[in-house]
Amino acid sequence: MSELLRSETLQAVGLLIIGVITLVIALVSNLWPGLLRRKDARGRPSDGALPDLRPQDQERVDDFLQAGEAVRAVKLYHDATGASLVEAREAIEARAQAIGVARVFRPHPFGVTLMLFGVVGSVFDIVSSLLTLMR
């Protein structure tokens, strides 16, 4: 086996591995978002209740969610509890799911484009690596 062919084969295998890893990460993070959801102290997914809020604030959060104003719900939760914005968003997402409101936060178009670019790039790496190995 010539040195050039050996070098191309190693590059192709490396690109194949990188492509497969990138593809798996992109697909898992976008198709299985429950993996990244926060769990309560006992390791169970949160049930969506907001015990830190007063009943009237929880009603307002529910009204905001029903009206499609999730950002206002996050702000209310953040202001009322002092939780970080990340914690507030997670709590509001869990609450929305618990009351049956679907997809309160829509994916950002740039994020979707970036994910598609990653998937297409990974598939291209995989195909080009396989073609190089077949030579």
ZADO-1210 file (C-alpha; in nm, 4 decimals, padded with zeros to 6 digits):
<atoms>
<atom x="00.0000" y="00.0000" z="00.0000" code="MET" pos="1"/>
<atom x="00.1515" y="00.3290" z="-00.1018" code="SER" pos="2"/>
<atom x="00.2089" y="00.6068" z="00.1491" code="GLU" pos="3"/>
<atom x="-00.0397" y="00.8368" z="-00.0329" code="LEU" pos="4"/>
<atom x="-00.3164" y="00.5748" z="-00.0267" code="LEU" pos="5"/>
<atom x="-00.2505" y="00.5045" z="00.3423" code="ARG" pos="6"/>
<atom x="-00.2701" y="00.8768" z="00.4210" code="SER" pos="7"/>
<atom x="-00.5969" y="00.9182" z="00.2256" code="GLU" pos="8"/>
<atom x="-00.7433" y="00.6140" z="00.3995" code="THR" pos="9"/>
<atom x="-00.6591" y="00.7527" z="00.7451" code="LEU" pos="10"/>
<atom x="-00.8084" y="01.0903" z="00.6523" code="GLN" pos="11"/>
<atom x="-01.1227" y="00.9229" z="00.5208" code="ALA" pos="12"/>
<atom x="-01.1648" y="00.7157" z="00.8366" code="VAL" pos="13"/>
<atom x="-01.1117" y="01.0248" z="01.0525" code="GLY" pos="14"/>
<atom x="-01.3706" y="01.2232" z="00.8563" code="LEU" pos="15"/>
<atom x="-01.6090" y="00.9285" z="00.8728" code="LEU" pos="16"/>
<atom x="-01.5806" y="00.9150" z="01.2524" code="ILE" pos="17"/>
<atom x="-01.6201" y="01.2938" z="01.2887" code="ILE" pos="18"/>
<atom x="-01.9194" y="01.2915" z="01.0516" code="GLY" pos="19"/>
<atom x="-02.0963" y="01.0136" z="01.2381" code="VAL" pos="20"/>
<atom x="-02.0358" y="01.1783" z="01.5768" code="ILE" pos="21"/>
<atom x="-02.1617" y="01.5165" z="01.4503" code="THR" pos="22"/>
<atom x="-02.4687" y="01.3558" z="01.2947" code="LEU" pos="23"/>
<atom x="-02.5541" y="01.1674" z="01.6137" code="VAL" pos="24"/>
<atom x="-02.5143" y="01.4805" z="01.8301" code="ILE" pos="25"/>
<atom x="-02.7280" y="01.6914" z="01.5942" code="ALA" pos="26"/>
<atom x="-03.0043" y="01.4318" z="01.5756" code="LEU" pos="27"/>
<atom x="-03.0109" y="01.3456" z="01.9460" code="VAL" pos="28"/>
<atom x="-03.0134" y="01.7075" z="02.0617" code="SER" pos="29"/>
<atom x="-03.2949" y="01.8027" z="01.8224" code="ASN" pos="30"/>
<atom x="-03.5090" y="01.4899" z="01.8148" code="LEU" pos="31"/>
<atom x="-03.4773" y="01.3866" z="02.1776" code="TRP" pos="32"/>
<atom x="-03.4971" y="01.7109" z="02.3759" code="PRO" pos="33"/>
<atom x="-03.6174" y="01.5271" z="02.6846" code="GLY" pos="34"/>
<atom x="-03.2573" y="01.4204" z="02.7415" code="LEU" pos="35"/>
<atom x="-03.1645" y="01.7757" z="02.8268" code="LEU" pos="36"/>
<atom x="-03.4648" y="01.8418" z="03.0531" code="ARG" pos="37"/>
<atom x="-03.4024" y="01.9142" z="03.4131" code="ARG" pos="38"/>
<atom x="-03.5090" y="01.6619" z="03.6746" code="LYS" pos="39"/>
<atom x="-03.6176" y="01.7222" z="04.0311" code="ASP" pos="40"/>
<atom x="-03.4163" y="01.6194" z="04.3380" code="ALA" pos="41"/>
<atom x="-03.5419" y="01.2602" z="04.3175" code="ARG" pos="42"/>
<atom x="-03.4310" y="01.2227" z="03.9547" code="GLY" pos="43"/>
<atom x="-03.7804" y="01.2383" z="03.8041" code="ARG" pos="44"/>
<atom x="-03.8848" y="01.4847" z="03.5361" code="PRO" pos="45"/>
<atom x="-04.0605" y="01.7864" z="03.6815" code="SER" pos="46"/>
<atom x="-04.4417" y="01.7564" z="03.6823" code="ASP" pos="47"/>
<atom x="-04.4910" y="02.1184" z="03.5805" code="GLY" pos="48"/>
<atom x="-04.6284" y="02.2490" z="03.9091" code="ALA" pos="49"/>
<atom x="-04.4998" y="02.5875" z="04.0165" code="LEU" pos="50"/>
<atom x="-04.5143" y="02.5721" z="04.3979" code="PRO" pos="51"/>
<atom x="-04.2881" y="02.8791" z="04.4336" code="ASP" pos="52"/>
<atom x="-04.5568" y="03.1060" z="04.2894" code="LEU" pos="53"/>
<atom x="-04.8601" y="03.2506" z="04.4592" code="ARG" pos="54"/>
<atom x="-05.1862" y="03.1101" z="04.3160" code="PRO" pos="55"/>
<atom x="-05.2730" y="03.4361" z="04.1362" code="GLN" pos="56"/>
<atom x="-04.9262" y="03.4442" z="03.9739" code="ASP" pos="57"/>
<atom x="-04.9651" y="03.0843" z="03.8628" code="GLN" pos="58"/>
<atom x="-05.3007" y="03.1752" z="03.7053" code="GLU" pos="59"/>
<atom x="-05.1324" y="03.4639" z="03.5222" code="ARG" pos="60"/>
<atom x="-04.8574" y="03.2288" z="03.3995" code="VAL" pos="61"/>
<atom x="-05.1228" y="02.9884" z="03.2702" code="ASP" pos="62"/>
<atom x="-05.3049" y="03.2763" z="03.0982" code="ASP" pos="63"/>
<atom x="-04.9809" y="03.3920" z="02.9349" code="PHE" pos="64"/>
<atom x="-04.9097" y="03.0398" z="02.8133" code="LEU" pos="65"/>
<atom x="-05.2614" y="02.9958" z="02.6731" code="GLN" pos="66"/>
<atom x="-05.2214" y="03.3290" z="02.4908" code="ALA" pos="67"/>
<atom x="-04.8858" y="03.2234" z="02.3422" code="GLY" pos="68"/>
<atom x="-04.6877" y="03.4756" z="02.5486" code="GLU" pos="69"/>
<atom x="-04.4291" y="03.2452" z="02.6990" code="ALA" pos="70"/>
<atom x="-04.1670" y="03.5174" z="02.7348" code="VAL" pos="71"/>
<atom x="-04.3980" y="03.7173" z="02.9621" code="ARG" pos="72"/>
<atom x="-04.4590" y="03.3997" z="03.1665" code="ALA" pos="73"/>
<atom x="-04.0836" y="03.3462" z="03.2049" code="VAL" pos="74"/>
<atom x="-04.0363" y="03.7093" z="03.3128" code="LYS" pos="75"/>
<atom x="-04.3155" y="03.6821" z="03.5689" code="LEU" pos="76"/>
<atom x="-04.1688" y="03.3619" z="03.7112" code="TYR" pos="77"/>
<atom x="-03.8183" y="03.5090" z="03.7144" code="HIS" pos="78"/>
<atom x="-03.9321" y="03.8271" z="03.8906" code="ASP" pos="79"/>
<atom x="-04.1540" y="03.6460" z="04.1417" code="ALA" pos="80"/>
<atom x="-03.9080" y="03.3737" z="04.2429" code="THR" pos="81"/>
<atom x="-03.5633" y="03.5189" z="04.1751" code="GLY" pos="82"/>
<atom x="-03.4782" y="03.2109" z="03.9703" code="ALA" pos="83"/>
<atom x="-03.2269" y="03.2445" z="03.6878" code="SER" pos="84"/>
<atom x="-03.3678" y="03.2912" z="03.3397" code="LEU" pos="85"/>
<atom x="-03.2640" y="02.9376" z="03.2459" code="VAL" pos="86"/>
<atom x="-03.4420" y="02.7943" z="03.5499" code="GLU" pos="87"/>
<atom x="-03.7461" y="03.0118" z="03.4800" code="ALA" pos="88"/>
<atom x="-03.7637" y="02.8948" z="03.1190" code="ARG" pos="89"/>
<atom x="-03.7351" y="02.5299" z="03.2226" code="GLU" pos="90"/>
<atom x="-04.0114" y="02.5733" z="03.4809" code="ALA" pos="91"/>
<atom x="-04.2381" y="02.7478" z="03.2279" code="ILE" pos="92"/>
<atom x="-04.1737" y="02.4790" z="02.9650" code="GLU" pos="93"/>
<atom x="-04.2644" y="02.2094" z="03.2183" code="ALA" pos="94"/>
<atom x="-04.5775" y="02.4030" z="03.3181" code="ARG" pos="95"/>
<atom x="-04.6812" y="02.4480" z="02.9551" code="ALA" pos="96"/>
<atom x="-04.6445" y="02.0763" z="02.8950" code="GLN" pos="97"/>
<atom x="-04.8425" y="01.9982" z="03.2112" code="ALA" pos="98"/>
<atom x="-05.1380" y="02.2165" z="03.1051" code="ILE" pos="99"/>
<atom x="-05.1293" y="02.0917" z="02.7456" code="GLY" pos="100"/>
<atom x="-04.9779" y="02.3883" z="02.5627" code="VAL" pos="101"/>
<atom x="-04.7545" y="02.2597" z="02.2858" code="ALA" pos="102"/>
<atom x="-04.4284" y="02.4212" z="02.1757" code="ARG" pos="103"/>
<atom x="-04.4273" y="02.7461" z="02.3690" code="VAL" pos="104"/>
<atom x="-04.0778" y="02.8297" z="02.2484" code="PHE" pos="105"/>
<atom x="-04.0300" y="02.7910" z="01.8781" code="ARG" pos="106"/>
<atom x="-03.6844" y="02.7012" z="01.7499" code="PRO" pos="107"/>
<atom x="-03.4818" y="02.9943" z="01.6320" code="HIS" pos="108"/>
<atom x="-03.4451" y="02.9868" z="01.2487" code="PRO" pos="109"/>
<atom x="-03.0689" y="03.0302" z="01.2731" code="PHE" pos="110"/>
<atom x="-03.0453" y="02.7336" z="01.5091" code="GLY" pos="111"/>
<atom x="-03.2471" y="02.5148" z="01.2724" code="VAL" pos="112"/>
<atom x="-03.0307" y="02.6274" z="00.9793" code="THR" pos="113"/>
<atom x="-02.7153" y="02.5525" z="01.1758" code="LEU" pos="114"/>
<atom x="-02.8471" y="02.2074" z="01.2700" code="MET" pos="115"/>
<atom x="-02.9358" y="02.1325" z="00.9061" code="LEU" pos="116"/>
<atom x="-02.5923" y="02.2503" z="00.7955" code="PHE" pos="117"/>
<atom x="-02.4357" y="02.0156" z="01.0507" code="GLY" pos="118"/>
<atom x="-02.6451" y="01.7206" z="00.9327" code="VAL" pos="119"/>
<atom x="-02.5769" y="01.7886" z="00.5635" code="VAL" pos="120"/>
<atom x="-02.2055" y="01.8386" z="00.6329" code="GLY" pos="121"/>
<atom x="-02.1934" y="01.5148" z="00.8327" code="SER" pos="122"/>
<atom x="-02.3661" y="01.3181" z="00.5587" code="VAL" pos="123"/>
<atom x="-02.1278" y="01.4684" z="00.3016" code="PHE" pos="124"/>
<atom x="-01.8271" y="01.3702" z="00.5185" code="ASP" pos="125"/>
<atom x="-01.9603" y="01.0175" z="00.5582" code="ILE" pos="126"/>
<atom x="-02.0306" y="00.9687" z="00.1864" code="VAL" pos="127"/>
<atom x="-01.6986" y="01.1171" z="00.0729" code="SER" pos="128"/>
<atom x="-01.5118" y="00.9043" z="00.3292" code="SER" pos="129"/>
<atom x="-01.6867" y="00.5878" z="00.2131" code="LEU" pos="130"/>
<atom x="-01.6129" y="00.6699" z="-00.1514" code="LEU" pos="131"/>
<atom x="-01.2453" y="00.7258" z="-00.0693" code="THR" pos="132"/>
<atom x="-01.2275" y="00.3960" z="00.1170" code="LEU" pos="133"/>
<atom x="-01.3883" y="00.2116" z="-00.1760" code="MET" pos="134"/>
<atom x="-01.1188" y="00.3261" z="-00.4203" code="ARG" pos="135"/>
</atoms>
